[in-house]
Amino acid sequence: MKNPKKIHTPITRDICEELSAGDMVLLSGSIITGRDTAHKRLSKLIAEGRDLPVKLNGETIFYAAPTPPRPGRVIGSIGPTTSYRMDEYAPDLMQSGLRGMIGKGKRSAEVRAAIMKYKAVYFGAMGGIAALMAGCVKMADVIAYEDLGPESIMRLEIEGFPLIVINDTKGGDLYEEAVSRHGMAP
């Protein structure tokens, strides 16, 4: 990774505003995991005005469901899930303080608008290197929705997690830039 920006969580609005689509990042600190069902549950609690099982202010969520760890390991393989499946819920979570999202694939226009409005950032994680990414996880604990198994919300302590900024607070979109730069169809 060439000249990556080293970022530590929690991610603030100021950090988000300093990032641009295409920036390479090494992320360290505390993040959470969560996928479709967990997002649906969180969004429902927000709509009902109820307390969430995790505070989202300044939080970063990794759209992932890790495999069980082998003996002596903190976590099993952990790779990104396709992000558009969370698009229905992401604006609610950003309004509640979520600052960072990690996944793979393009985001909807509504999510990109919410990223600009709430000063958040969407990072792309590299698919196909889930076993390697697991080596960046130093601690993993289930913190909510244990009944969801690997799709529960987990708290991870990570170090040097390799990411790329896909969508930034200024409307930058790495996928759109690639299409326009190389004349590729989306």
N, C-alpha and C positions, 0 to 999 in steps of 0.2 A: 504494500500500500504506500503510495508516494505522498509524502508530506501530509499525513492525516492530522486533523484537529483532534486534540485530546479533550474530551468532555467528561465531566463528572456529574452525576445526578445529585439532587433534583435539578431538572432542567427549568430554567426561568424564562420569562418572556424575552429578557435581554439576550440570553443565549440563543433562543429561537430566531430573533431578529438578526443576529450575526451570521447565521448559517444561510447558505445558498444552495440551490439545486446543483448537484454534482460534487459537493464537498464530500471528501472522504473523512470519516470520523472513527475514532476508537473510543467507545463509551465504557465508562467504569462507574461503579456504584450500585445502587439498589433499583431494581425494576420489578414489575409484576408481569405475569403471563395471563392470558385469557383469550378465549375464542367465542364462537357464536352464542352458545347457550349462556355463558357467563355474561356476555354483553347484553343479551336480552333481559336477563335478571336485573342487572345494574340499571338499565334504561327504564325498566318497569318501576323500580324503587325511586328513581329520580322523578318520573311522571307522577308518582303517588306522594312525593314530598317526604319520603322516608329516608332514614339514615342508611348510608352504604356500608358494607362490611370492610371497605378500604377507603381511606381518604385519597381523592384523586388530585388534590392540589399539587401541581409540580410533578406529577407522576408520569412515568413512561411505561407503556404496555407493549409487550411482545406477543404478537399473535402466534402462539405456539402451544403445542401439547407434547411435552417431552416423553420419551420412552422411559421405562423403569431403569434405574441405574444398575450397572453390574456391581458385584461386590467390590468395596473399596472406592467406589466412585460417588460423586455428589449427585449426579444426574445422568440420565441416558442421553441418547442423541436428541438434539433440540434444533429444529429448523423452522423457518418461517412458513406460516399458512397464508393462503391467498386472502388478501386484505379486503377485497370488495364485499366479502361476506359480512364484515363488520360495519360497512358503510351506513346502514340504516340507523345504527346506534352511536356511531362515532361523534356526530355533532353534539348530542346530549352529554356525552362524557367530556368533550372539550369544554362545553359551557360550565361543567362542574369542576374544571381545573386541570384536566388531563393535558399535558404539554407535548408528550412524545408518543409516537406510535411506530412500531417496528413490524414489518411484514414483507410481502412480495406482491407485485402487481400494481396496476393502475387504480387510482381512487376516483370516485364519482365527483361530478362538478360540485355537489353539495358539500362533500367532505373537503375539497380544495378551498371552497369559500369559507368554511368554518375554520380551516387552518389559518387563513389570513385574518379572519375576524377575531379569533381567540388567541392569536400569536402562538401557534403550535408548530410542530414539524413532523413530517412523515419520513422515516428512514427505511431504506430497503436493506434487507439482509440477504446474503447470498444463499440461494438454494443449493442443495447438493453437498454442502459441507457441514451437515448437522452434527456429525461426530466431532469434527474439529471445533465447532462453536461450543460444544459441551465442555471443552477444556477451558473456556473462558468463565465458566460458572463456578464460583467458589463456595456457594451455599444455596440451598433450595429448600423452602418450607411451604406447605399448603397453608394459605391464610383465609380462604373462603371457598364455599361450595365444594367441599370434599366429596360429596356424592357424585360429582362429575368425573371423578378419577383423574386421568391425565389432563383433562380439560378444566380442572379446578383452577382457581386463581392461586398462583404461587408467588412468593417473594423470592427473587433471585439476587444474589450478590455476584456481580460480574466484573471482570477486569479485561480491558482491551478488546471489547466486543467490536469486530469490524463491521462498519455500516457505511452506507452512502445516503446523502440527503436526496430524496426524490421530490418532495413538495415542500416549499418554504413559505414564509410569511408574506413574501412579496408577489406570490402567484407563480413562482418558478416551478416548472414541472420537467424533470429530467427526461421523462418519456416523450413529451411533446417536443423538447429540444432535440432529441435524437431523431425524431421523425422529420422535423424541419431541416436539420443539418444534413441528414443523409438521404432525404427524399423517400423514406421508408413509409409504408402504409402502417397505421396503428394496429 
